[in-house]
Amino acid sequence: MNAVEKQQALENLWTREARHATENRILHQVLAARTPEAVEAAVSYARFLRLSGLDTDNYPLFLKLLETENHWVLDALIGDADPFLFLSTIPPNTYLVQKCFELLTRWRPAGIYPKTLSIVLGVLQNAYSSPRDGYKIHSLSVADVDNLGKHLEKEKGQNDPRNRCILDILEKVGALEGLHWDETMETVSRQALRIRGNFFDNTKLLEDCIPQVLLVRGDYLDVEVAPRTLFEG
């Protein structure tokens, strides 16, 4: 193969699609945060996004970083912001709300960094502050409500910020009972009120109304990888 043929072969190998595929693969490795080097890169990427500013065009990238499940990365992303208000400038929409419920379903109780959970809860509290409007954005299922309620920590009481936020969302969803929009909504609203009631009733357990398999606890510290070097900022 002569020099011209070699150059042509390289050009054919590194097409635009091939370069993009390689770039995406490397970015996925970074965001997986499974090695110290990847965590350091993800921390830098998170800091870059934070300093670039959150807007309606790039917020899916911020959501993607929530999936790293690494508190060093999330601290770099959040900075000094209130986690509950972190995504408050993004109007609730179907993609955003559905993504939040996907994350709640994926995460086990106590198996996620509390600030990360707070971000998701803040989105849902905003979306269902008007439960009718929230239901139009995302029609809740019983599974959605169960995966929200499983993150309650009854032993911490109602004054715990995350408990208080979850209880508020459950109360708002429960207010849909009796509107008779559809039978699913009635079932969902009754389940929301049942979970909320069991939280406050010392004679009842969350296990009495939420499937036991959902209540198996985790610990995010058991699986996250630390960076080799910590950076300020």
Secondary structure as the mmCIF struct_conf table of DSSP 4:
data_model
#
loop_
_struct_conf.conf_type_id
_struct_conf.id
_struct_conf.beg_label_comp_id
_struct_conf.beg_label_asym_id
_struct_conf.beg_label_seq_id
_struct_conf.end_label_comp_id
_struct_conf.end_label_asym_id
_struct_conf.end_label_seq_id
HELX_RH_AL_P HELX_RH_AL_P1 ALA A 3 LEU A 13
TURN_TY1_P TURN_TY1_P1 TRP A 14 TRP A 14
HELX_RH_AL_P HELX_RH_AL_P2 ARG A 16 ALA A 32
TURN_TY1_P TURN_TY1_P2 ALA A 33 ALA A 33
BEND BEND1 THR A 35 THR A 35
HELX_RH_AL_P HELX_RH_AL_P3 PRO A 36 SER A 52
TURN_TY1_P TURN_TY1_P3 THR A 56 ASN A 58
HELX_RH_AL_P HELX_RH_AL_P4 TYR A 59 LEU A 66
TURN_TY1_P TURN_TY1_P4 GLU A 67 THR A 68
HELX_RH_AL_P HELX_RH_AL_P5 HIS A 71 ILE A 78
TURN_TY1_P TURN_TY1_P5 GLY A 79 ASP A 80
BEND BEND2 ALA A 81 ALA A 81
HELX_RH_3T_P HELX_RH_3T_P1 PRO A 83 LEU A 85
TURN_TY1_P TURN_TY1_P6 PHE A 86 THR A 89
BEND BEND3 ILE A 90 ILE A 90
HELX_LH_PP_P HELX_LH_PP_P1 PRO A 91 PRO A 92
HELX_RH_AL_P HELX_RH_AL_P6 THR A 94 ARG A 106
BEND BEND4 TRP A 107 TRP A 107
HELX_LH_PP_P HELX_LH_PP_P2 ARG A 108 ARG A 108
TURN_TY1_P TURN_TY1_P7 PRO A 109 ALA A 110
BEND BEND5 ILE A 112 ILE A 112
HELX_RH_AL_P HELX_RH_AL_P7 PRO A 114 ALA A 127
TURN_TY1_P TURN_TY1_P8 TYR A 128 TYR A 128
BEND BEND6 SER A 129 SER A 130
HELX_RH_AL_P HELX_RH_AL_P8 PRO A 131 ILE A 137
BEND BEND7 HIS A 138 HIS A 138
HELX_RH_AL_P HELX_RH_AL_P9 VAL A 142 GLY A 149
TURN_TY1_P TURN_TY1_P9 LYS A 150 HIS A 151
HELX_RH_3T_P HELX_RH_3T_P2 LYS A 154 LYS A 156
TURN_TY1_P TURN_TY1_P10 GLN A 158 ASN A 159
BEND BEND8 ASP A 160 ASP A 160
HELX_RH_AL_P HELX_RH_AL_P10 PRO A 161 GLY A 174
TURN_TY1_P TURN_TY1_P11 ALA A 175 GLY A 178
BEND BEND9 TRP A 181 TRP A 181
HELX_RH_AL_P HELX_RH_AL_P11 GLU A 183 PHE A 200
TURN_TY1_P TURN_TY1_P12 ASN A 202 THR A 203
HELX_RH_3T_P HELX_RH_3T_P3 LEU A 206 ASP A 208
TURN_TY1_P TURN_TY1_P13 CYS A 209 CYS A 209
BEND BEND10 ILE A 210 ILE A 210
HELX_RH_3T_P HELX_RH_3T_P4 GLN A 212 LEU A 215
HELX_RH_3T_P HELX_RH_3T_P5 TYR A 220 ASP A 222
TURN_TY1_P TURN_TY1_P14 VAL A 223 VAL A 223
BEND BEND11 ARG A 228 THR A 229
#
